[in-house]
Amino acid sequence: MPDTSTTTSPRLEALIENVPGNVYRRVRRPDGSYYFAYLSSGLFRYFGIDHERLLGESALRFDWIHPDDKDRFTSDLALSAATLGMLDHRIRVVGQDGRVHWARGIARPERLADGTVIWDGIVIDVTREVEAEAALRITKDDAERAHRQTTEIVTAVAARLRQPIAELESLLSAVGHSAAVGDAVRTCLTATLEALQCVSDGSNGATKSSDRDANQTRRIEALGAAALTARQREVMALMAQGRRNKEIAQRLGIAPGTVRLHVAAVLKAFKAKTRKDIAQA
């Protein structure tokens, strides 16, 4: 049986326990069962998962993984074991208190002579990033829904005004400068026609403006998805709300210096010089 155990000095152990994540060595036996040869407690302790219990399991049941993600998780493991490809996936984990968190696992596999596969890797908490991505999707969906509703309303208004405008134009053309119609009535009819035309033109203009806004939203979202990380998109959303670096740092629980780096990345991705330029991208 190959030696897959790990030994660490007390100093290194203390360092690993302070890492903002879980450091682990997971082993896949030739019979397809799994166990942890090493597992730090850091992140799992925050998740409310007993890492000592997992270390004690001779065959992992993966019962801390959300039921809807377990099949995908085990499939990813099997594929990584077969191809020795890098394992990098996001899954939901469930603590003993029932709370659900998102975790990202990254590990590189190694196959031993007897077919045993070992992954040395790390698990990090990505709950905030996933929630930010979901919020952006909701914002985009809300914007597109509002655009569709606005278009339907203004189109209906313009359609309903078309007939009254045509009738007024016909009436004014018929009466012309007839003495039978007083100047006050003619002026009133003319003003009414101009007002209806203004409303109709404004409705058409609003439709075009709404189209432009929707297209801009899609361009910005597409650029963000292609050029920015999840954390940078989260920072960008707060920038769009007019929040300053200190506020963003407090909201996200990161250092102001880190915020400055993310802001610089957002500005670079949009080829913008100032925060105001982001809204005009």
NORTAKA-V659380 format. One line per field, one symbol per residue. psi: psi as a letter, one per 40 degrees, with the letter a starting at -180 (. if undefined). burial: # if it has 16 or more other ideal C-beta (glycine too) atoms within 10 Angstrom, else .. A space follows every 50 residues. Layout:
# NORTAKA-V659380
psi->???
burial->???
This chain:
# NORTAKA-V659380
psi->hiheiihiiddddddddehgahhihhhhideeiiihdihiecddddefhh dddddehdhhefeehhdeedddddddddddddefihhhihihihideeih ihihhhihihhideehhhhhaihihfdddddddddddddddddddddddd ddddddddddeddddddddddddddbfheehidddddddddddddddddd ddddddddddddddddddddddddddeiidddddddddddeeiidddddd defiiddddddddddddddefididdddde.
burial->...#...........#....#########....###########..#.#. #..#.....#...##...##..#..##..##.....#.#.#####..... #####.#.#......####.#######.##.##..#......#...#..# #..#..##..#...#..#....................#...#..#...# ..#..##..#...#.....##..#...#.##########...#.#..##. .#.#....#..##.###.##....#..#...
